[in-house]
Amino acid sequence: MQKATPYWAAGKFVLLLIGALIMIYPLLWMLSSSLKPDTMIFKELGLWPSQITLDNYFKGWEGTSGFTFATFFKNSFIVVGLSIIGNLISCSLAAYAFARLDFSFKKLLFALMFGSIMLPHDVVLIPQYILFNKLEWVNTFLPLIVPKFFATQAFFIFLMVQFIRGIPKGLDEAARVDGCGHIQIFSRIIFPLMLPAIVTTAIFTFIWTWNDFFSQFIYLSNPKLWTVTLALRGFLDATGDSMWGAMFAMSILSLIPIFIFFIAFQKLLIEGIATTGIK
């Protein structure tokens, strides 16, 4: 196979650079708009603002509906943190059962679990809301957190199952010789070796839960319990003036935790996806 010519390599680099700029343009526009006065946001077409101001960040941090944006960040971190813990515990236990244990109807249950990925969320929305309403969980964090402790995320179970199947069973047999049961094998051997899959699950759970709007919009109506995504919507007023600059400024701040979390665990994320065979 012939090596690529310098012109071909330069052409690919230019195409990739153009594609990257197209993908990142909305983010750059939002950053630029967060530094402009509200009256100039939709008048200036360029990315570089003619007048730079930080008032949008101060106004945005003051929040909406009587609560500062610090409250909304705290609520988001509570929901995200407990959701990560719930997914890691429940999904890893379910994955270990499917990958290592033998029980009745194992293949059927695994097929049903995997098939639930194709089930639209809208189908179960109304029954779930009725159930949580009868439990008096509406307008609390419980509908967003408790299901995560019951292995409801089939994607993460499948990902961990694929990873566990790649761990030699000889380690399990050696542990049984030393007198370990399934709990000890899982906690002392399997779970520590699942670090890439665990980090992958944690990152996806963080991103999906942090960016979730629909579920939080359905169950949280009290402004005191609003998360970041709901608070951003509070800056828009259909009957009056919308605070576009403040919304863009807080949107930029809301992206920072995702970037930090992703960059910190990027290597383990790639390893986790590669070793589980997820394409």
VEXMARNU-192565 format. One line per 4 residues: number of its first residue (from 1); their letters; for each residue y negated, z negated, x negated of C-alpha. Coordinates in steps of 0.001 Angstrom, whole numbers. Layout:
BEGIN
NUM) A) Y/Z/X | ...
END
This chain:
BEGIN
1) MQKA) 0/0/0 | -3349/1027/-1432 | -6087/-1492/-1911 | -9059/-1304/393
5) TPYW) -12036/478/-1142 | -15270/-1466/-1672 | -16939/664/1013 | -14202/-193/3542
9) AAGK) -14458/-3903/2688 | -18249/-3766/3003 | -17931/-1984/6352 | -15586/-4645/7695
13) FVLL) -17951/-7352/6488 | -20891/-5713/8265 | -18921/-5350/11505 | -17797/-8973/11369
17) LIGA) -21349/-10095/10626 | -22692/-8133/13610 | -19987/-9598/15843 | -20756/-13109/14618
21) LIMI) -24473/-12657/15290 | -23750/-11405/18803 | -21540/-14420/19483 | -23990/-16940/18063
25) YPLL) -27125/-15383/19585 | -27032/-17481/22810 | -26837/-20665/20733 | -29735/-19559/18534
29) WMLS) -31773/-18638/21625 | -31098/-22054/23169 | -32116/-23795/19936 | -35303/-21715/19779
33) SSLK) -36092/-22414/23443 | -35658/-26158/22915 | -38561/-26014/20440 | -40903/-24090/22740
37) PDTM) -43195/-25397/25497 | -41787/-24779/28970 | -44450/-22172/29690 | -43390/-20061/26687
41) IFKE) -39586/-20146/27024 | -39219/-17055/29210 | -42328/-15286/27955 | -41415/-14936/24278
45) LGLW) -38467/-12697/23530 | -38146/-13487/19840 | -36002/-16242/18388 | -38759/-17682/16232
49) PSQI) -41159/-19676/18456 | -44878/-19058/18005 | -45511/-22707/18839 | -43037/-25410/17792
53) TLDN) -42891/-28730/19640 | -40440/-31631/19786 | -41688/-32869/23150 | -38642/-31405/24877
57) YFKG) -36347/-33694/22890 | -38393/-36789/23730 | -38670/-35843/27409 | -34993/-34958/27574
61) WEGT) -33907/-38234/25988 | -35851/-40083/28685 | -33182/-38720/30989 | -33245/-38207/34720
65) SGFT) -32671/-40183/37905 | -33949/-43345/36215 | -31450/-43420/33315 | -31918/-42387/29704
69) FATF) -29676/-39825/28067 | -28126/-42606/25975 | -26424/-43801/29179 | -24981/-40351/29820
73) FKNS) -23711/-40051/26246 | -22065/-43470/26583 | -20340/-42429/29806 | -19073/-39218/28229
77) FIVV) -17685/-41051/25214 | -15906/-43550/27497 | -14243/-40798/29522 | -13411/-38690/26462
81) GLSI) -12113/-41597/24368 | -9779/-42955/27044 | -8626/-39419/27930 | -7646/-38802/24302
85) IGNL) -5729/-42087/24136 | -3960/-41322/27412 | -2952/-37806/26392 | -1723/-38860/22958
89) ISCS) 460/-41665/24309 | 1892/-40016/27421 | 2284/-36457/26133 | 3893/-37545/22861
93) LAAY) 6430/-39722/24720 | 7230/-36911/27165 | 7539/-34426/24306 | 9919/-36724/22418
97) AFAR) 12090/-37031/25515 | 12292/-33258/25997 | 12868/-32562/22297 | 15332/-35309/21345
101) LDFS) 16922/-36944/24411 | 19720/-35618/26615 | 19412/-36363/30320 | 20248/-34780/33661
105) FKKL) 18243/-31745/34792 | 16453/-31655/31441 | 16073/-27867/31384 | 14963/-27744/35009
109) LFAL) 12355/-30461/34521 | 11082/-28777/31353 | 10769/-25473/33220 | 8873/-27176/36059
113) MFGS) 6622/-28926/33572 | 5904/-25694/31727 | 5396/-23819/34992 | 2691/-26264/36033
117) IMLP) 443/-24612/33436 | 182/-21625/35764 | -772/-23822/38757 | -4498/-23385/39518
121) HDVV) -6491/-26599/39560 | -8035/-25622/42904 | -4626/-25876/44595 | -4265/-29599/43904
125) LIPQ) -7954/-30510/44125 | -8042/-31477/47804 | -4785/-33532/47790 | -5937/-35311/44633
129) YILF) -9325/-36102/46136 | -7718/-37495/49311 | -5399/-39663/47220 | -8153/-40999/44971
133) NKLE) -10406/-41566/47961 | -7761/-43696/49671 | -7369/-45647/46437 | -11157/-46119/46445
137) WVNT) -11393/-44545/43002 | -14063/-41999/43937 | -17343/-42653/42121 | -15511/-44327/39248
141) FLPL) -14095/-43063/35954 | -10505/-43716/37093 | -9760/-40246/38589 | -10804/-38681/35286
145) IVPK) -8874/-41075/33044 | -5770/-42451/34765 | -3959/-39076/35217 | -4119/-38582/31440
149) FFAT) -1788/-41591/31016 | 917/-39856/33079 | 1458/-36740/30932 | -274/-34311/33281
153) QAFF) -1301/-31910/30491 | 1695/-29582/30174 | 92/-27565/27383 | 4/-30565/25060
157) IFLM) 3566/-31563/25943 | 4806/-28082/25078 | 2815/-28051/21848 | 4300/-31397/20755
161) VQFI) 7812/-30385/21809 | 7616/-27336/19552 | 6409/-29505/16679 | 9100/-32166/17116
165) RGIP) 11815/-29508/17203 | 10693/-28512/13722 | 11343/-32009/12380 | 14895/-32281/10924
169) KGLD) 17252/-34286/13128 | 18721/-35772/9973 | 15805/-38175/9908 | 16790/-39444/13356
173) EAAR) 20417/-39882/12299 | 19411/-41757/9149 | 17258/-44061/11239 | 20130/-44739/13646
177) VDGC) 22324/-45703/10698 | 19695/-48294/9808 | 19870/-49652/13346 | 16800/-48025/14879
181) GHIQ) 16672/-47160/18553 | 14639/-44445/20223 | 11481/-46560/20280 | 11676/-47270/16545
185) IFSR) 12560/-43647/15737 | 9603/-42392/17743 | 7043/-44924/16507 | 8108/-45099/12844
189) IIFP) 9304/-41561/12100 | 8436/-38919/14696 | 4922/-40009/15655 | 3591/-40277/12051
193) LMLP) 5041/-36847/11229 | 3314/-35349/14278 | -159/-35830/12811 | -1190/-32123/12960
197) AIVT) -37/-31823/16590 | -1703/-35132/17453 | -5010/-34030/15945 | -4758/-30690/17767
201) TAIF) -4209/-32509/21055 | -7104/-34877/20348 | -9513/-32027/19510 | -8656/-29943/22575
205) TFIW) -8806/-33015/24812 | -12195/-33905/23357 | -13632/-30425/23879 | -12169/-29843/27340
209) TWND) -13116/-33277/28662 | -16571/-33267/27082 | -17379/-29849/28564 | -15748/-30521/31932
213) FFSQ) -18211/-30217/34784 | -16253/-29511/37933 | -13998/-32586/38005 | -16826/-34899/37037
217) FIYL) -19072/-33310/39655 | -16431/-33933/42351 | -15752/-37590/41561 | -19037/-38908/40122
221) SNPK) -22067/-38985/42414 | -23752/-42171/41169 | -26327/-41199/38485 | -25407/-44359/36566
225) LWTV) -21942/-42872/35982 | -23050/-39339/35161 | -21693/-37762/32015 | -23645/-35392/29774
229) TLAL) -22647/-32271/31700 | -23808/-33748/35009 | -27009/-35080/33461 | -27895/-31606/32151
233) RGFL) -27670/-30294/35686 | -30124/-33002/36721 | -32909/-31232/34829 | -32711/-28283/37243
237) DATG) -34500/-28647/40549 | -34068/-25933/43170 | -37025/-27217/45218 | -39479/-27880/42390
241) DSMW) -40149/-27404/38710 | -37124/-27339/36428 | -37327/-28937/32979 | -35856/-26019/31053
245) GAMF) -37038/-27175/27647 | -35612/-30672/28072 | -32322/-29249/29320 | -32009/-26911/26319
249) AMSI) -32905/-29755/23940 | -30242/-32080/25366 | -27761/-29188/25414 | -28242/-28838/21664
253) LSLI) -27663/-32572/21193 | -24570/-32445/23399 | -23013/-29832/21092 | -23343/-32000/17978
257) PIFI) -20339/-34303/18718 | -18109/-31270/19302 | -19158/-29655/16013 | -18653/-32887/14084
261) FFIA) -15247/-33550/15633 | -14066/-29986/15054 | -15318/-29693/11471 | -13870/-33077/10513
265) FQKL) -10360/-32126/11681 | -10455/-28354/11304 | -7718/-28219/8659 | -5295/-30314/10698
269) LIEG) -6116/-28313/13826 | -5145/-25023/12173 | -2012/-26596/10719 | -1030/-28044/14076
273) IATT) -1382/-24724/15889 | 386/-22767/13115 | 3371/-25099/12821 | 3995/-25223/16575
277) GIK) 4166/-21446/16957 | 1290/-21286/19462 | -356/-17869/19186
END
